[in-house]
Amino acid sequence: MTEYITSEREQKIDFVNTTDLEEGAAKVIPKGGYGYIQSGAGDLITYKNNVKAFDKKVIVPGVLRDVEDPDTSVDFQDMHLTAPIIMAPVAAHGLAHVEGEKYSAKGVSNFGSIFTASSFASTTLEDIREAGGQDTNQWFQFYMSKDNGINDQIIETAERNGSKAIVLTADATLGGNREADKRNHFTFPLPMPIVAAYQSGVGQTMDAVYKSAKQKLAPRDVEYIASHTDIPVYVKGVQSAEDAYRSLESGARGIWVTNHGGRQLDGGPAAFESLETVAEAVNGRAPVVFDSGIRRGQHAFKALASGADLVAIGRPAIYGLALGGATGVEQVFNFFKDELALVMQLAGTQTIDDVRKFTLRDAW
């Protein structure tokens, strides 16, 4: 296997928007790794619609609202966050930077938010925890093994390393039709130490990685995790009211609305198109997290106004990691915070609670 050589940068980066980040990262991340991170499934219809869907709602500016210096901070459960913007789980940050999740976790912790570590991370949970620092807020995203003995060990590792939530990804029981990976003949060049008991990662296609994990997921799996830990369980991949009900009835204490960044079922709904329906079904019984397509502060605003308690970013943070290491990741989070604050000011909203009460208008 050809040696995989990627970024060692740790520096401030110069960018205006997330398109700049994407274009810059393409010059730094090796072709196969960049194709895996950047692209989506099939004809990229759902991938592209994730961003376009936000245009179906508009934010009517608010004037004479007595607003100045909007406050983006939020108290979520036992955590105080700089903004309701967290790190989504992304596999193998080592594809973008030699320090991988260690620098991502450090950047998110320095910003003051939640880092969600993937089962398919290229770094151990112990190292991720250490990199985040003493007071870091970290969640663990779980791809279950077909062997419950291994699942128990992984849950115990997450507990031991201070994970404050276990996020069961339910929408990736096999890999989507990722044509960029096929064209690039991409296989993972890095190990996956968290799931080493059932998956090495090295030399595997993404589809092979997914197939090594449990594919036949059911409500009993949520019940199993919930019965083996006191850590709240979130179900990730929910896009319908029915699946929200099913998840909550099975013991989930959080719902994550996403279509995996357009990387799984092409031709499905944009994630934002599903958010309001799912949030109405949850009806305040559990937190709702949202990701897929967040590229602007206005997107975060619209998601929060449509029922999300937290929004998560993935690709932009990884691009920031490649271009600037931990410093770059922190900059990307500040970019979203600053744009969110700007939108809040112009919309006449002083706090995140005001944003959540804001009524968006249909664009057409």
Secondary structure as UniProt FT lines:
FT   HELIX           18..26
FT   TURN            27..28
FT   HELIX           31..38
FT   TURN            42..43
FT   HELIX           45..52
FT   HELIX           53..56
FT   STRAND          57..58
FT   STRAND          74..76
FT   TURN            77..78
FT   STRAND          79..81
FT   STRAND          85..87
FT   HELIX           93..95
FT   TURN            98..99
FT   HELIX           100..111
FT   STRAND          114..118
FT   TURN            119..120
FT   HELIX           125..132
FT   TURN            134..135
FT   STRAND          137..142
FT   HELIX           148..160
FT   TURN            161..162
FT   STRAND          166..169
FT   HELIX           179..184
FT   HELIX           193..195
FT   TURN            196..198
FT   TURN            202..203
FT   HELIX           206..212
FT   HELIX           219..227
FT   STRAND          233..238
FT   HELIX           241..249
FT   TURN            250..251
FT   STRAND          254..257
FT   HELIX           260..262
FT   TURN            266..267
FT   HELIX           271..282
FT   TURN            283..284
FT   STRAND          288..290
FT   HELIX           297..305
FT   TURN            306..307
FT   STRAND          310..313
FT   HELIX           315..347
FT   HELIX           352..357
FT   STRAND          361..362
//
